[in-house]
């Protein structure tokens, strides 16, 4: 990942956006020498969100498979936590 300063970003914004959107590059933006943000293209963002959604769905399905249907009341939960 290439890293540019906020000063360089101001000077080369069009280039950075082009590299991210068309070149599928991830470009870090530094402020005061520390990484502050990352510019990525829309396609990469959509792919990342789809991956996160798939992970969430898999975790949900796993939780549903492990659910034995047993439920407790709020009072029972509180009693178990305090005892």
N, C-alpha and C positions, 0 to 999 in steps of 0.2 A: 504494500500500500504506500503510495506516495503521500507525503505530508507537505502542505503549504501553510504559510502563516496567514493570519487574517489580512495583513497588509498586501501580501501577494494575491490573495483571493480577490481583494478589491480591484487590483490591477488586471487580473486575468480571469474574471468571473466567467465570461463566455467560453473560454478554453476549458476551464474546470468543468463546467456544465456539459460541454460537448464530450469531454473524455469520459465523464460518468454515464451520460445517456447513450452515446453511440459506441464508446469503447469498452463499456461495462467495467470501468475502473472504479475502485473505491479510493476516494481521495480524502485523507485526514486533514482537518483544519486545526491548526494550533493557535493557541492564545497564550502569550507569555511563556512560550516554550513547552506548554502542556497540551496534549490532544484534547480538544474541546468538542469536536463534532466530526461527522463523516458524511461526505456527499456520495450518494449512490444513485443510479438510474432508477426510473420507475419500474422497469422490468425486473430488476434485481430486488426492489422492495416488494413487489407482488410475489415473487418467488419465495422470499423470506417469510412473508405473511402466510402463504399457502403451506409452507413447511411448519410454521408455528401452529396453524389450524389443524394440520394432520397430527401433530404431537398432542394437542389438546384433545382431539377426538379419540386417539389411542388411549390416553390416560383415562378419559371418561369411560370408555368401553371396559378397560381393565377394572376400574372401580365398580362398575355395574356387575361385572362377572364375579367379583369378590364379595359383593353385598349379599349377606345371608338373610336380610329382611328384619333383623333384630333392631328394635328401636328402644330408646330409653327417654324418660321425661327430663325436662330441664332440672327439676328438683333432684332426680337421681344423679344427674351429671354433677350438679353442685355438691351433693353429698359425697360423691366419689372423689372430687377434687379437694375437698376440705378434710377428708378423713385419711 
